[in-house]
């Protein structure tokens, strides 16, 4: 008798629209979110493809955004994101439980670094020059309709920051994105990057320090940054 | 007044300080404008990064269901336990090989032809006692371990020539062995050191059930071979598993 070791060759490609709002949490998942992830993983381990697609929907935008800023190329970032979930699908049996989001992000970061090593050179263009418009803009209190000047200044500052981020060393940028953009703790980021938490602490400090210096190095950027700081201190915490 | 380290300020922003460190930083910030300015700028950078635009992938992720799935059969379980299994198998192989080596060594050191206690004890009946003893002696003399299992017809033919002779090849020794069993006082030691160039030429006959327990050579070989095969399979599975799992990058 042949054991059903391999599934019948059958390809089901489920196309789902990526939605920014669905399940995306930019400041760390709460316990409920983690429980939802764990339930989806448990179902996916039983062969439930729909559950895995739900997992994809919940995390692909976060992964894509970290990978995009690591490899600095949308097409490559999409490939890496796709590969991340395929690898996650194949290695579900080896997942020992815990933080699903961190596990997926670790696969993504490793794949992004592999891509960088293979490619040897990172594109130097900033994201705003890549004809890749963001669907959701920064979640500031500034509204384009209410204050077009403030909105424009904020957009300019954000673009400048993207350019400066692109020039950071890979390890510093990844640590900063994981902690600030994705809301991981130092311990979680350390697990994703497979370094000590102290290393994450140091990389984030150096990254912020360098961004601050670059912000001050240009008169226009410095002026925009000062304006932002004033608004930030005036806005309720 | 010494200013605060940037790393400390950065960790303070992320709420990653111990309560003591946090209190010290807050006390310092309340009295030092330079550090307070730096803190606000670092916090501003952090806020800007947090509020970076979110880009959406144009291409949606597609899961190819034909890819090997963890819940699809027995293979995942094998893969899951392959690494510890491979390690365990290797330990057993080394242990078995070590035991065999030292047992052979011990037998070789029994130059006076003493039969090991275990060999005598394992003898099932008095009728085969002497035969077992002799076969052990022959085994110690590097002859094939199955020498005692030669059919009885051959034993009679060779019984008269059972005299310790230096330089006889091991195949001949092996055939002599059962005959020697009938000689009550045949010194086992005579067989032991005098087979300087052992060549395993005798084909292994089918062991009789009653004698299988006495001769542990083939069973060791069989177990060793099986374990080696299992180890190879387990290592292959482990290699497959490590290839399938995400690679770790130490930075």
Interface residues (C-beta under 8 A of the other chain):
Chain A: X3 X4 X5 X6 X7 X8 X9 X10 X11 X12 X13 X14 X15 X16 X17 X18 X20 X24 X26 X27 X45 X46 X47 X49 X52 X53 X56 X60 X61 X64 X65 X68 X74 X77 X78 X81 X82 X85 X86 X87 X89 X90 X91 X92 X93 X94 X106 X107 X109 X110 X111 X113 X114 X127 X132 X134 X135 X136 X137 X138 X139 X140 X157 X158 X161 X162 X165 X171 X176 X177 X179 X180 X181 X183 X185 X186 X193 X194 X195 X201 X202 X204 X205 X208 X209 X211 X212 X215 X225 X228 X229 X232 X233
Chain B: X6 X7 X9 X10 X11 X14 X16 X38 X40 X41 X42 X43 X44 X45 X46 X47 X48 X49 X50 X51 X52 X53 X54 X55 X56 X57 X58 X59 X60 X61 X62 X63 X64 X65 X66 X67 X68 X69 X70 X71 X72 X73 X74 X75 X76 X79 X80 X241 X244 X245 X246 X247 X248 X249 X250 X251
